Amino acid sequence: MSQSTSTHARPALSGRLGVDIGGTFTDVVLEIGDALHSTKVLTTYNAPEDAIIDGLQQVCRKAGVEPSVINQVIHGTTLATNALIERRGAKTALITTEGFRDVIEMRTESRFEQYDLNLKIPEPLLPRNQRYVLSERISAKGQVLKPLDRKAVEALAEEIAAGGYQSVAVGLIHSYLNDTHEKMVRDVLSARMPEVMISLSSEVSPQMREYERFNTVAANAYVKPMMKSYLSRLVRRLKEAGADGPVFLMHSGGGIISLESASEFPVRLVESGPAGGAIFAAHIAARYGLDKVLSFDMGGTTAKICLIKDQVPKTSRVFEVARTYRFKKGSGMPISIPVIDMVEIGAGGGSLAHVDSMRQIRVGPESAGSEPGPACYQRGGTRPAVTDADLVLGRLDPHDFAGGSIPLSPDASHDALSTHLGKTLGLDSATAAFGLSEVVDENMANAARVHAVENGEDLANYTMIAFGGAAPLHAGRLCEKLGIDRLIVPPGAGVGSAIGFLKAPFSFESTRSVYMRLNAFDAGVVRQLLSELRDESTNFVRSCDAHAAIHADYKVYMRYVGQGWEIPVSLSAADAENPNEKRFQDLFEADYATLFGRTVHGLDIEITVWAVNATTEPATAEKAVPLAAKRAAQSAGTRKLFDTASEQYRDASIVQRTALAAGDTVKGPAVVTEAETTIILPAGFNAVNRSDNCLDITRDNAGH
Amino acid sequence: MTKLSTVSSQVMWNRLISVVEEQAQALIRTAFSTSVREAGDLSAGVYNVDGDMLAQAVTGTPGHVNAMADAVAHFIREIGPDNIFEGDVYITNDPWKGTGHLHDITVVSPSFHKGKLVGYFACTAHIVDIGGRGFGADGNSVYEEGLFIPIMKFAERGEVDLSFVNLVRHNVREADQVVGDIYALATCNEVGHRRLIDMMVEFALDDLVAISSFIMENSHRATLERIAALPNQSAHGEMTIDGFSQPISLKVRLDIADDHILADYEGTSGVDKKGINVPLVYAKAYTCYALKCAIAPEIPNNAASLAPFRIAAPVNSIVNAVHPAPVALRHIIGHMIPDVVFGALDKILPRTVPSEGAGALCNFQVSLRPGTNPPQGARRAEILMFNSGGSGARPTLDGMSATAFPSGVMTMPVEATEHTGPVIVWRKELRPDSGGAGQYRGGLGQYMEVGVLEGHAFDISAQFDRLDHPARGRNGGRNGGETQIALDDGTKLRGKGRQAIPEGRRVKLAFPGGAGYGDPKLRDRDAIRRDIALGYVSAEAAKRDYGLSDAELAALTDAIA
């Protein structure tokens, strides 16, 4: 930690608090030195800060410290995401260019499901009567084609004022090239009604493509009043509870931003929880010196998969929130902000299975949730869920699920599997369970493969890091399907995201859209542009942390002239200081060939977006010391575990994770049990418990 | 042939579908023309060694469905089995062996595993130009519509034929975009091939024979089960549309048998003199699409699931035009086919299919050039725009506004379009009162207004229908709004064909709405109030079409104010 400059007397101990508000649970982790104390409390929707305070007090009791030791809070939350999904935002107006009132309603003018005659297109975030227009126009070269009349804006301001809006989004055509009209709108509106919050598309998301940009600024404006109010209440409550250090927010791109910035651009908090999970995995990757990692986070409803190269999660500039139709691409709202690029699919412990008309087993995205839950919960659920299959296949202990708090009924699982799958397909319940499990694993494997190909990666040399309640049950099989030979299950997997927040660096990405062709490459302009971006992003990070070393990453987005999609090309600091046309071309062509097989003959190349990401060094990951296997772990007995290779049950030893010492080994087939999850080691997998209590699992390829 | 377990076969089938989705994504990522990269006018599929389609990506274009299914067999025959080598890439834009017009380029690549041919990948995309008169209805024969690329090699053993590339380059406008797109097509097959080989290694497969038969048997059985569940009946459907210079009558008879459905277009108008004719492959694609939507929506497309849908049409009818008929705008009539089929199907399966909608995409192409006082750097450009009218109301739902049906392509973002040339889209928004009244309202069409930057001139190639024949309602639903096209000074333009726009003028367009479903008097009052509040329906129209009283309207106006 950096030295405090405060003049107050500091407590001898200093702690940091990581808080992740999820759909069901709020996870709280207190870090004091190397020690972590964690708890899960139910999310309190009406006043989310209540659960945080509750959790804070619990972890302080566990650690035997006062809240005053907490001198920094790092927070991530799904609140903004949920507000968008559930449409619980502020009364918001959108102001746009005349002629373009319906951009966010007309979307892409296409159907995301081709064969459904009764398809319902999702409603726009802001209905038509809350969308206003101004006569003005900027050209594709950023020139003013039709000037904006200040008087017209003043007249519109009266109308907006009369409408009783709490928040206003401004999205004008081509404003990412020229923001003068958007700024004039803000000036006039804030003079007329200083209490109304205003969001500009040229600030929230300065990217080409009006639908994505307008939707992003509308989403930002929509959640802003709520998030701003929540964040200020949270700071007050923390202070009252004795924790008066600064609060920082995890953003969807995996970095940390100030409370002020989060309040201004709350749309950047969307999916910050899963982003924390990716950071968690990146930290483990750093500790083990792994350059190619696939993080696999599987909970009750969804699975999230992310590529982590060179210990940094992949990032992207657009993603989709609130998918309304079976998680189908296109059925949600596009948000264009920097995000950790991950795939999320409807595959979790609660995902339900059925047989379709082609006699194929289908799993998810429909989920049993916690009520009624899978059939084995015996709370009224009758359809088979992934958890039912896991139980029948011997992966779960009916008497020791969630630390024994939920007794499971194998009979109910067998019934559900027979009734809904087995009878139709002529399979016994165990084979039906195997089929169900294979299908959900294949769904996840497919998602991982598609994600890999979109990024030009071959998963064969990757290591998987698995966390989240359901992931360790399926990770072994997923490794087999993806050809991955090494799997790491870290301790604290159940609260991985919140731990990730504490490992995340302060970071800020500055970007500019400036088009430059390589045949008109101007080294002076490039040098100037990149250094401005570096200063801008570095200064921002400096405002969060006055002392830490700050590192700048340079990236340009390049394409052949005429293409619509760019590929990111990384530059070294030397490339940024001494930009060279030939060097840029070589870097682009090498990356393009890796991704797509061949370069294109005789076409010019252009740069469209310039980006510099300034970041403090991530929490230094103490390198895991190589450790020789010492002794076989003590087994607490055996149980029947379904073996996917031979398609029959085999005896598997049971090992308790808390009983493992450093260097203990476990040979599959085995089940390693702990309170929040169970780790399945299929036959052919061997684990070693490392000194940091990560279970380091390798697959022997003999039988492959 | 390896024996496969049921579970691993299921897994592999899913995998093949994801392989072709990846293939399609790679095409979008590397394409140059906005029709491919922004609008998704493309398709991609994987085939066995016999040329039977095993899986196809669900992309924007049902029109490619059948055409693609048949295409690879043509390639195998014409290239010749002895002439197929590892690293080869084949190409054509033959409208009768590809997907219906010269603007669609189909690329096929053989897939080799351990030195042995195991299958093929194919993909198709709509390119921005292919020379000739330019994309439009004006050709009198296919010879005027542009460069015809017979089935040939684009690359042999990995070596691209640069003479061919050069030939293309000198025969098309926007050469960089066209050549770039051809490379993108080859790239996407390569990506699909890599994934297929990964799968074969993982499952230790030497060929695709066993998985092919698993897919074919299951799809075939599932499709037949659906057809067997239908009553054995025949029914007629018909629809008249604008055509080029005279109205065209489209007629179909559906015969439902135990193991197949026949769609017979006997009685349909003959070929037109202008380029709106349809090769049979394309008519078949949209016939299949309509039937599959209504009968078997979730069965994936492959050779076996498509086989039970049969089509017959008299040679030289407008839905079975043969070489050298002009076919550039075959999509206009092709897109109308589902409404014709639904008209017949409604008599067999009541309350299943929607009312008529806009049908054809509302596409147009603008050709820009420097005007009388050109600014520095003024240039020529060909710009294609895809837009949609409203879809027909459904038996229990309103139609979708400005949403493509039956086509599934996307519109291009205006900001992306304006980067491709000096065009300016001044307006693109919903068109109130264009959705046909009904218990369920038709989807709204849209307004557009198009001009160019000062110092440029342009022609528009209009590709519109439903000026004189709007979408018709079902069960008492009213018609949708008709297409309108005029200059901004009010001068009317034609719905089809290339027209020069006087310098300084703009083109104003109003695209058609979908028709209503059911008697408007039965429409839920809250739904009408909402339509008025959101401006989908004007107060006057609410009074006229839905019988809203002055008192009701006044109450509503107060509530809004």
Interface residues (C-beta under 8 A of the other chain):
Chain A: E98 G99 F100 R101 D102 V103 E105 M106 T108 E109 S110 R111 Q114 Y115 D116 L117 N118 L119 K120 I121 P127 R128 N129 R137 S139 A140 L145 I173 H174 M208 R209 E210 Y211 D356 S357 M358 R359 Q360 I361 L425 F434 G435 E438 V439 E442 N443 N446 R449 V450 V453 E454 K481 G483 Y560 V561 G562 Q563 G564 W565 L595 F596 G597 R598 V600 H601 G602 L603 E647
Chain B: S5 T6 V7 Q10 V11 W13 N14 R15 S18 E21 E22 Q25 A26 I28 R29 T30 A31 F32 S33 T34 R37 E38 G40 V58 G60 P62 V160 L162 V165 D176 Q177 V179 G180 Y183 A186 T187 E190 V191 R194 R195 E202 N218 S219 R221 A222 E225 R226 K292 C293 A294 A296 P297 E298 I299 T352 V353 P354 F386 N387 S388 R394 T396 L397 M400 S401 A402 T403 A404 F405 G408 V409 M410 T411 P413 V414 E415 A416 E418 H419 T420 I424 V425 W426 R427 K428 E429 L430 Q446 E449 L453 A533 L534 G535 Y536 I560
